[in-house]
């Protein structure tokens, strides 16, 4: 089986996610590419989430991404 195409697109979306997270953390206005609502940071006791209003963008931040 050939997974190279799949791996490539996964890497792309990971990089996109990373740049999106950076923008949101920098306080920039970022809109969800899917539903066009505003993406905001939600913090809870044990995690930091980045979400749009419809929750189609729903990224949980880990320590690696916060560096
Ligand atoms: Zn969305």
PDB file of the backbone (N, CA, C, O) and the ligand in Angstrom, with CONECT records:
HET     ZN  A 101       1
ATOM      1  N   UNK A   1       0.840  -1.213   0.000  1.00  0.00           N
ATOM      2  CA  UNK A   1       0.000   0.000   0.000  1.00  0.00           C
ATOM      3  C   UNK A   1       0.871   1.258   0.000  1.00  0.00           C
ATOM      4  O   UNK A   1       1.993   1.269   0.508  1.00  0.00           O
ATOM      5  N   UNK A   2       0.321   2.294  -0.578  1.00  0.00           N
ATOM      6  CA  UNK A   2       1.062   3.556  -0.682  1.00  0.00           C
ATOM      7  C   UNK A   2       0.372   4.638   0.152  1.00  0.00           C
ATOM      8  O   UNK A   2      -0.723   5.095  -0.175  1.00  0.00           O
ATOM      9  N   UNK A   3       1.032   5.026   1.221  1.00  0.00           N
ATOM     10  CA  UNK A   3       0.449   6.036   2.122  1.00  0.00           C
ATOM     11  C   UNK A   3       1.073   7.421   1.919  1.00  0.00           C
ATOM     12  O   UNK A   3       0.758   8.354   2.658  1.00  0.00           O
ATOM     13  N   UNK A   4       1.944   7.558   0.935  1.00  0.00           N
ATOM     14  CA  UNK A   4       2.699   8.807   0.828  1.00  0.00           C
ATOM     15  C   UNK A   4       1.800  10.022   0.626  1.00  0.00           C
ATOM     16  O   UNK A   4       2.055  11.083   1.196  1.00  0.00           O
ATOM     17  N   UNK A   5       0.754   9.877  -0.177  1.00  0.00           N
ATOM     18  CA  UNK A   5      -0.150  11.009  -0.413  1.00  0.00           C
ATOM     19  C   UNK A   5      -0.877  11.385   0.883  1.00  0.00           C
ATOM     20  O   UNK A   5      -1.016  12.561   1.220  1.00  0.00           O
ATOM     21  N   UNK A   6      -1.322  10.378   1.580  1.00  0.00           N
ATOM     22  CA  UNK A   6      -2.024  10.588   2.845  1.00  0.00           C
ATOM     23  C   UNK A   6      -1.130  11.284   3.870  1.00  0.00           C
ATOM     24  O   UNK A   6      -1.542  12.235   4.535  1.00  0.00           O
ATOM     25  N   UNK A   7       0.105  10.787   3.981  1.00  0.00           N
ATOM     26  CA  UNK A   7       1.041  11.384   4.932  1.00  0.00           C
ATOM     27  C   UNK A   7       1.325  12.841   4.600  1.00  0.00           C
ATOM     28  O   UNK A   7       1.438  13.688   5.487  1.00  0.00           O
ATOM     29  N   UNK A   8       1.439  13.113   3.311  1.00  0.00           N
ATOM     30  CA  UNK A   8       1.729  14.471   2.891  1.00  0.00           C
ATOM     31  C   UNK A   8       0.602  15.412   3.311  1.00  0.00           C
ATOM     32  O   UNK A   8       0.865  16.494   3.836  1.00  0.00           O
ATOM     33  N   UNK A   9      -0.640  15.017   3.086  1.00  0.00           N
ATOM     34  CA  UNK A   9      -1.744  15.906   3.430  1.00  0.00           C
ATOM     35  C   UNK A   9      -1.879  16.054   4.940  1.00  0.00           C
ATOM     36  O   UNK A   9      -2.273  17.115   5.424  1.00  0.00           O
ATOM     37  N   UNK A  10      -1.558  15.008   5.686  1.00  0.00           N
ATOM     38  CA  UNK A  10      -1.585  15.115   7.148  1.00  0.00           C
ATOM     39  C   UNK A  10      -0.547  16.116   7.633  1.00  0.00           C
ATOM     40  O   UNK A  10      -0.809  16.898   8.546  1.00  0.00           O
ATOM     41  N   UNK A  11       0.617  16.089   7.025  1.00  0.00           N
ATOM     42  CA  UNK A  11       1.675  17.035   7.400  1.00  0.00           C
ATOM     43  C   UNK A  11       1.266  18.452   7.062  1.00  0.00           C
ATOM     44  O   UNK A  11       1.508  19.378   7.836  1.00  0.00           O
ATOM     45  N   UNK A  12       0.647  18.621   5.911  1.00  0.00           N
ATOM     46  CA  UNK A  12       0.179  19.946   5.516  1.00  0.00           C
ATOM     47  C   UNK A  12      -0.828  20.498   6.506  1.00  0.00           C
ATOM     48  O   UNK A  12      -0.731  21.653   6.922  1.00  0.00           O
ATOM     49  N   UNK A  13      -1.797  19.674   6.884  1.00  0.00           N
ATOM     50  CA  UNK A  13      -2.815  20.183   7.788  1.00  0.00           C
ATOM     51  C   UNK A  13      -2.220  20.437   9.166  1.00  0.00           C
ATOM     52  O   UNK A  13      -2.670  21.335   9.877  1.00  0.00           O
ATOM     53  N   UNK A  14      -1.210  19.655   9.553  1.00  0.00           N
ATOM     54  CA  UNK A  14      -0.542  19.913  10.820  1.00  0.00           C
ATOM     55  C   UNK A  14       0.160  21.267  10.789  1.00  0.00           C
ATOM     56  O   UNK A  14       0.089  22.033  11.750  1.00  0.00           O
ATOM     57  N   UNK A  15       0.840  21.557   9.678  1.00  0.00           N
ATOM     58  CA  UNK A  15       1.507  22.853   9.554  1.00  0.00           C
ATOM     59  C   UNK A  15       0.509  23.998   9.518  1.00  0.00           C
ATOM     60  O   UNK A  15       0.757  25.065  10.080  1.00  0.00           O
ATOM     61  N   UNK A  16      -0.615  23.775   8.857  1.00  0.00           N
ATOM     62  CA  UNK A  16      -1.667  24.794   8.820  1.00  0.00           C
ATOM     63  C   UNK A  16      -2.206  25.062  10.218  1.00  0.00           C
ATOM     64  O   UNK A  16      -2.417  26.204  10.626  1.00  0.00           O
ATOM     65  N   UNK A  17      -2.422  23.954  10.940  1.00  0.00           N
ATOM     66  CA  UNK A  17      -2.901  24.064  12.317  1.00  0.00           C
ATOM     67  C   UNK A  17      -1.926  24.856  13.161  1.00  0.00           C
ATOM     68  O   UNK A  17      -2.323  25.713  13.950  1.00  0.00           O
ATOM     69  N   UNK A  18      -0.641  24.561  12.987  1.00  0.00           N
ATOM     70  CA  UNK A  18       0.381  25.234  13.773  1.00  0.00           C
ATOM     71  C   UNK A  18       0.401  26.731  13.503  1.00  0.00           C
ATOM     72  O   UNK A  18       0.505  27.526  14.437  1.00  0.00           O
ATOM     73  N   UNK A  19       0.304  27.126  12.237  1.00  0.00           N
ATOM     74  CA  UNK A  19       0.344  28.551  11.925  1.00  0.00           C
ATOM     75  C   UNK A  19      -0.935  29.233  12.403  1.00  0.00           C
ATOM     76  O   UNK A  19      -0.909  30.390  12.822  1.00  0.00           O
ATOM     77  N   UNK A  20      -2.050  28.510  12.337  1.00  0.00           N
ATOM     78  CA  UNK A  20      -3.316  29.044  12.856  1.00  0.00           C
ATOM     79  C   UNK A  20      -3.201  29.299  14.360  1.00  0.00           C
ATOM     80  O   UNK A  20      -3.610  30.351  14.852  1.00  0.00           O
ATOM     81  N   UNK A  21      -2.645  28.333  15.079  1.00  0.00           N
ATOM     82  CA  UNK A  21      -2.479  28.459  16.529  1.00  0.00           C
ATOM     83  C   UNK A  21      -1.596  29.649  16.872  1.00  0.00           C
ATOM     84  O   UNK A  21      -1.885  30.413  17.793  1.00  0.00           O
ATOM     85  N   UNK A  22      -0.515  29.791  16.112  1.00  0.00           N
ATOM     86  CA  UNK A  22       0.401  30.908  16.356  1.00  0.00           C
ATOM     87  C   UNK A  22      -0.319  32.240  16.217  1.00  0.00           C
ATOM     88  O   UNK A  22      -0.140  33.140  17.038  1.00  0.00           O
ATOM     89  N   UNK A  23      -1.143  32.363  15.161  1.00  0.00           N
ATOM     90  CA  UNK A  23      -1.874  33.615  14.924  1.00  0.00           C
ATOM     91  C   UNK A  23      -2.848  33.893  16.059  1.00  0.00           C
ATOM     92  O   UNK A  23      -2.932  35.017  16.555  1.00  0.00           O
ATOM     93  N   UNK A  24      -3.582  32.864  16.466  1.00  0.00           N
ATOM     94  CA  UNK A  24      -4.577  33.054  17.536  1.00  0.00           C
ATOM     95  C   UNK A  24      -3.879  33.458  18.832  1.00  0.00           C
ATOM     96  O   UNK A  24      -4.332  34.360  19.536  1.00  0.00           O
ATOM     97  N   UNK A  25      -2.766  32.779  19.141  1.00  0.00           N
ATOM     98  CA  UNK A  25      -2.040  33.089  20.378  1.00  0.00           C
ATOM     99  C   UNK A  25      -1.427  34.485  20.324  1.00  0.00           C
ATOM    100  O   UNK A  25      -1.213  35.112  21.361  1.00  0.00           O
ATOM    101  N   UNK A  26      -1.146  34.966  19.125  1.00  0.00           N
ATOM    102  CA  UNK A  26      -0.587  36.312  18.974  1.00  0.00           C
ATOM    103  C   UNK A  26      -1.666  37.384  19.063  1.00  0.00           C
ATOM    104  O   UNK A  26      -1.377  38.578  18.981  1.00  0.00           O
ATOM    105  N   UNK A  27      -2.920  36.942  19.232  1.00  0.00           N
ATOM    106  CA  UNK A  27      -4.012  37.892  19.399  1.00  0.00           C
ATOM    107  C   UNK A  27      -4.607  38.391  18.096  1.00  0.00           C
ATOM    108  O   UNK A  27      -5.353  39.371  18.076  1.00  0.00           O
ATOM    109  N   UNK A  28      -4.267  37.700  16.993  1.00  0.00           N
ATOM    110  CA  UNK A  28      -4.817  38.118  15.711  1.00  0.00           C
ATOM    111  C   UNK A  28      -6.221  37.544  15.509  1.00  0.00           C
ATOM    112  O   UNK A  28      -6.581  36.514  16.080  1.00  0.00           O
ATOM    113  N   UNK A  29      -6.993  38.232  14.687  1.00  0.00           N
ATOM    114  CA  UNK A  29      -8.330  37.744  14.366  1.00  0.00           C
ATOM    115  C   UNK A  29      -8.224  36.669  13.299  1.00  0.00           C
ATOM    116  O   UNK A  29      -7.772  36.921  12.182  1.00  0.00           O
ATOM    117  N   UNK A  30      -8.652  35.457  13.665  1.00  0.00           N
ATOM    118  CA  UNK A  30      -8.576  34.343  12.730  1.00  0.00           C
ATOM    119  C   UNK A  30      -9.962  33.747  12.582  1.00  0.00           C
ATOM    120  O   UNK A  30     -10.658  33.512  13.570  1.00  0.00           O
ATOM    121  N   UNK A  31     -10.357  33.503  11.338  1.00  0.00           N
ATOM    122  CA  UNK A  31     -11.658  32.892  11.100  1.00  0.00           C
ATOM    123  C   UNK A  31     -11.490  31.456  10.652  1.00  0.00           C
ATOM    124  O   UNK A  31     -10.521  31.103   9.979  1.00  0.00           O
ATOM    125  N   UNK A  32     -12.447  30.641  11.037  1.00  0.00           N
ATOM    126  CA  UNK A  32     -12.437  29.238  10.651  1.00  0.00           C
ATOM    127  C   UNK A  32     -12.534  29.130   9.129  1.00  0.00           C
ATOM    128  O   UNK A  32     -13.369  29.781   8.502  1.00  0.00           O
ATOM    129  N   UNK A  33     -11.671  28.301   8.547  1.00  0.00           N
ATOM    130  CA  UNK A  33     -11.692  28.167   7.084  1.00  0.00           C
ATOM    131  C   UNK A  33     -12.937  27.428   6.625  1.00  0.00           C
ATOM    132  O   UNK A  33     -13.305  27.498   5.452  1.00  0.00           O
ATOM    133  N   UNK A  34     -13.582  26.727   7.529  1.00  0.00           N
ATOM    134  CA  UNK A  34     -14.759  25.941   7.174  1.00  0.00           C
ATOM    135  C   UNK A  34     -16.061  26.734   7.323  1.00  0.00           C
ATOM    136  O   UNK A  34     -16.843  26.826   6.376  1.00  0.00           O
ATOM    137  N   UNK A  35     -16.296  27.307   8.512  1.00  0.00           N
ATOM    138  CA  UNK A  35     -17.590  27.962   8.763  1.00  0.00           C
ATOM    139  C   UNK A  35     -17.487  29.482   8.838  1.00  0.00           C
ATOM    140  O   UNK A  35     -18.503  30.169   8.954  1.00  0.00           O
ATOM    141  N   UNK A  36     -16.254  30.015   8.771  1.00  0.00           N
ATOM    142  CA  UNK A  36     -16.013  31.475   8.744  1.00  0.00           C
ATOM    143  C   UNK A  36     -16.390  32.196  10.038  1.00  0.00           C
ATOM    144  O   UNK A  36     -16.481  33.424  10.043  1.00  0.00           O
ATOM    145  N   UNK A  37     -16.609  31.472  11.127  1.00  0.00           N
ATOM    146  CA  UNK A  37     -16.823  32.160  12.397  1.00  0.00           C
ATOM    147  C   UNK A  37     -15.470  32.410  13.057  1.00  0.00           C
ATOM    148  O   UNK A  37     -14.453  31.833  12.674  1.00  0.00           O
ATOM    149  N   UNK A  38     -15.488  33.266  14.037  1.00  0.00           N
ATOM    150  CA  UNK A  38     -14.259  33.671  14.698  1.00  0.00           C
ATOM    151  C   UNK A  38     -13.698  32.534  15.573  1.00  0.00           C
ATOM    152  O   UNK A  38     -14.428  31.860  16.300  1.00  0.00           O
ATOM    153  N   UNK A  39     -12.411  32.358  15.475  1.00  0.00           N
ATOM    154  CA  UNK A  39     -11.746  31.345  16.302  1.00  0.00           C
ATOM    155  C   UNK A  39     -11.241  32.007  17.572  1.00  0.00           C
ATOM    156  O   UNK A  39     -10.599  33.056  17.524  1.00  0.00           O
ATOM    157  N   UNK A  40     -11.534  31.388  18.709  1.00  0.00           N
ATOM    158  CA  UNK A  40     -11.111  31.971  19.970  1.00  0.00           C
ATOM    159  C   UNK A  40     -10.466  30.916  20.871  1.00  0.00           C
ATOM    160  O   UNK A  40     -10.566  29.713  20.631  1.00  0.00           O
ATOM    161  N   UNK A  41      -9.805  31.412  21.911  1.00  0.00           N
ATOM    162  CA  UNK A  41      -9.111  30.527  22.843  1.00  0.00           C
ATOM    163  C   UNK A  41     -10.013  30.252  24.036  1.00  0.00           C
ATOM    164  O   UNK A  41     -10.543  31.177  24.652  1.00  0.00           O
ATOM    165  N   UNK A  42     -10.182  28.990  24.354  1.00  0.00           N
ATOM    166  CA  UNK A  42     -10.950  28.603  25.548  1.00  0.00           C
ATOM    167  C   UNK A  42      -9.994  27.898  26.504  1.00  0.00           C
ATOM    168  O   UNK A  42      -9.344  26.912  26.155  1.00  0.00           O
ATOM    169  N   UNK A  43      -9.931  28.426  27.697  1.00  0.00           N
ATOM    170  CA  UNK A  43      -9.058  27.770  28.669  1.00  0.00           C
ATOM    171  C   UNK A  43      -9.889  27.105  29.747  1.00  0.00           C
ATOM    172  O   UNK A  43     -10.905  27.642  30.189  1.00  0.00           O
ATOM    173  N   UNK A  44      -9.450  25.937  30.161  1.00  0.00           N
ATOM    174  CA  UNK A  44     -10.072  25.280  31.299  1.00  0.00           C
ATOM    175  C   UNK A  44      -8.952  24.901  32.261  1.00  0.00           C
ATOM    176  O   UNK A  44      -7.790  25.236  32.028  1.00  0.00           O
ATOM    177  N   UNK A  45      -9.293  24.211  33.327  1.00  0.00           N
ATOM    178  CA  UNK A  45      -8.315  23.922  34.369  1.00  0.00           C
ATOM    179  C   UNK A  45      -7.097  23.186  33.814  1.00  0.00           C
ATOM    180  O   UNK A  45      -5.956  23.503  34.151  1.00  0.00           O
ATOM    181  N   UNK A  46      -7.362  22.194  32.956  1.00  0.00           N
ATOM    182  CA  UNK A  46      -6.247  21.340  32.535  1.00  0.00           C
ATOM    183  C   UNK A  46      -5.894  21.424  31.057  1.00  0.00           C
ATOM    184  O   UNK A  46      -5.043  20.674  30.579  1.00  0.00           O
ATOM    185  N   UNK A  47      -6.544  22.338  30.325  1.00  0.00           N
ATOM    186  CA  UNK A  47      -6.214  22.392  28.904  1.00  0.00           C
ATOM    187  C   UNK A  47      -6.492  23.756  28.305  1.00  0.00           C
ATOM    188  O   UNK A  47      -7.188  24.585  28.891  1.00  0.00           O
ATOM    189  N   UNK A  48      -5.937  23.966  27.136  1.00  0.00           N
ATOM    190  CA  UNK A  48      -6.216  25.162  26.342  1.00  0.00           C
ATOM    191  C   UNK A  48      -6.730  24.689  24.990  1.00  0.00           C
ATOM    192  O   UNK A  48      -6.076  23.913  24.292  1.00  0.00           O
ATOM    193  N   UNK A  49      -7.918  25.176  24.637  1.00  0.00           N
ATOM    194  CA  UNK A  49      -8.508  24.774  23.367  1.00  0.00           C
ATOM    195  C   UNK A  49      -8.633  25.983  22.458  1.00  0.00           C
ATOM    196  O   UNK A  49      -8.835  27.112  22.907  1.00  0.00           O
ATOM    197  N   UNK A  50      -8.506  25.713  21.168  1.00  0.00           N
ATOM    198  CA  UNK A  50      -8.768  26.743  20.170  1.00  0.00           C
ATOM    199  C   UNK A  50      -9.960  26.277  19.348  1.00  0.00           C
ATOM    200  O   UNK A  50      -9.917  25.235  18.694  1.00  0.00           O
ATOM    201  N   UNK A  51     -11.034  27.080  19.397  1.00  0.00           N
ATOM    202  CA  UNK A  51     -12.285  26.640  18.785  1.00  0.00           C
ATOM    203  C   UNK A  51     -12.940  27.740  17.998  1.00  0.00           C
ATOM    204  O   UNK A  51     -12.826  28.918  18.336  1.00  0.00           O
ATOM    205  N   UNK A  52     -13.636  27.348  16.931  1.00  0.00           N
ATOM    206  CA  UNK A  52     -14.523  28.291  16.265  1.00  0.00           C
ATOM    207  C   UNK A  52     -15.908  28.142  16.892  1.00  0.00           C
ATOM    208  O   UNK A  52     -16.123  27.269  17.733  1.00  0.00           O
ATOM    209  N   UNK A  53     -16.838  28.993  16.481  1.00  0.00           N
ATOM    210  CA  UNK A  53     -18.148  28.986  17.148  1.00  0.00           C
ATOM    211  C   UNK A  53     -18.953  27.721  16.872  1.00  0.00           C
ATOM    212  O   UNK A  53     -19.797  27.333  17.679  1.00  0.00           O
ATOM    213  N   UNK A  54     -18.693  27.078  15.733  1.00  0.00           N
ATOM    214  CA  UNK A  54     -19.437  25.863  15.388  1.00  0.00           C
ATOM    215  C   UNK A  54     -18.671  24.587  15.741  1.00  0.00           C
ATOM    216  O   UNK A  54     -19.135  23.475  15.490  1.00  0.00           O
ATOM    217  N   UNK A  55     -17.502  24.773  16.323  1.00  0.00           N
ATOM    218  CA  UNK A  55     -16.684  23.640  16.772  1.00  0.00           C
ATOM    219  C   UNK A  55     -16.157  22.745  15.656  1.00  0.00           C
ATOM    220  O   UNK A  55     -15.769  21.608  15.926  1.00  0.00           O
ATOM    221  N   UNK A  56     -16.130  23.221  14.409  1.00  0.00           N
ATOM    222  CA  UNK A  56     -15.484  22.403  13.379  1.00  0.00           C
ATOM    223  C   UNK A  56     -13.972  22.584  13.437  1.00  0.00           C
ATOM    224  O   UNK A  56     -13.219  21.705  13.019  1.00  0.00           O
ATOM    225  N   UNK A  57     -13.526  23.743  13.963  1.00  0.00           N
ATOM    226  CA  UNK A  57     -12.124  23.864  14.357  1.00  0.00           C
ATOM    227  C   UNK A  57     -12.073  23.666  15.858  1.00  0.00           C
ATOM    228  O   UNK A  57     -12.644  24.447  16.620  1.00  0.00           O
ATOM    229  N   UNK A  58     -11.389  22.620  16.274  1.00  0.00           N
ATOM    230  CA  UNK A  58     -11.383  22.248  17.692  1.00  0.00           C
ATOM    231  C   UNK A  58     -10.023  21.632  17.997  1.00  0.00           C
ATOM    232  O   UNK A  58      -9.827  20.423  17.882  1.00  0.00           O
ATOM    233  N   UNK A  59      -9.098  22.489  18.386  1.00  0.00           N
ATOM    234  CA  UNK A  59      -7.717  22.041  18.562  1.00  0.00           C
ATOM    235  C   UNK A  59      -7.337  22.115  20.036  1.00  0.00           C
ATOM    236  O   UNK A  59      -7.462  23.167  20.663  1.00  0.00           O
ATOM    237  N   UNK A  60      -6.886  21.027  20.570  1.00  0.00           N
ATOM    238  CA  UNK A  60      -6.385  21.038  21.937  1.00  0.00           C
ATOM    239  C   UNK A  60      -4.883  21.280  21.890  1.00  0.00           C
ATOM    240  O   UNK A  60      -4.151  20.582  21.188  1.00  0.00           O
ATOM    241  N   UNK A  61      -4.440  22.263  22.632  1.00  0.00           N
ATOM    242  CA  UNK A  61      -3.018  22.587  22.622  1.00  0.00           C
ATOM    243  C   UNK A  61      -2.262  21.691  23.591  1.00  0.00           C
ATOM    244  O   UNK A  61      -2.703  21.448  24.714  1.00  0.00           O
ATOM    245  N   UNK A  62      -1.120  21.209  23.134  1.00  0.00           N
ATOM    246  CA  UNK A  62      -0.236  20.514  24.049  1.00  0.00           C
ATOM    247  C   UNK A  62       1.038  21.335  24.224  1.00  0.00           C
ATOM    248  O   UNK A  62       1.245  22.330  23.530  1.00  0.00           O
ATOM    249  N   UNK A  63       1.873  20.918  25.137  1.00  0.00           N
ATOM    250  CA  UNK A  63       3.062  21.689  25.478  1.00  0.00           C
ATOM    251  C   UNK A  63       3.957  21.888  24.257  1.00  0.00           C
ATOM    252  O   UNK A  63       4.607  22.924  24.118  1.00  0.00           O
ATOM    253  N   UNK A  64       3.985  20.908  23.390  1.00  0.00           N
ATOM    254  CA  UNK A  64       4.855  20.978  22.204  1.00  0.00           C
ATOM    255  C   UNK A  64       4.484  22.147  21.314  1.00  0.00           C
ATOM    256  O   UNK A  64       5.361  22.829  20.782  1.00  0.00           O
ATOM    257  N   UNK A  65       3.180  22.386  21.146  1.00  0.00           N
ATOM    258  CA  UNK A  65       2.726  23.441  20.254  1.00  0.00           C
ATOM    259  C   UNK A  65       2.847  24.823  20.866  1.00  0.00           C
ATOM    260  O   UNK A  65       2.849  25.824  20.149  1.00  0.00           O
ATOM    261  N   UNK A  66       2.946  24.884  22.177  1.00  0.00           N
ATOM    262  CA  UNK A  66       3.003  26.188  22.845  1.00  0.00           C
ATOM    263  C   UNK A  66       4.412  26.786  22.812  1.00  0.00           C
ATOM    264  O   UNK A  66       4.591  27.954  23.159  1.00  0.00           O
ATOM    265  N   UNK A  67       5.393  26.018  22.408  1.00  0.00           N
ATOM    266  CA  UNK A  67       6.775  26.508  22.419  1.00  0.00           C
ATOM    267  C   UNK A  67       6.985  27.620  21.403  1.00  0.00           C
ATOM    268  O   UNK A  67       8.093  28.145  21.282  1.00  0.00           O
TER     269      UNK A  67
HETATM  270 ZN    ZN A 101     -15.680  26.364  12.044  1.00  0.00          ZN
END
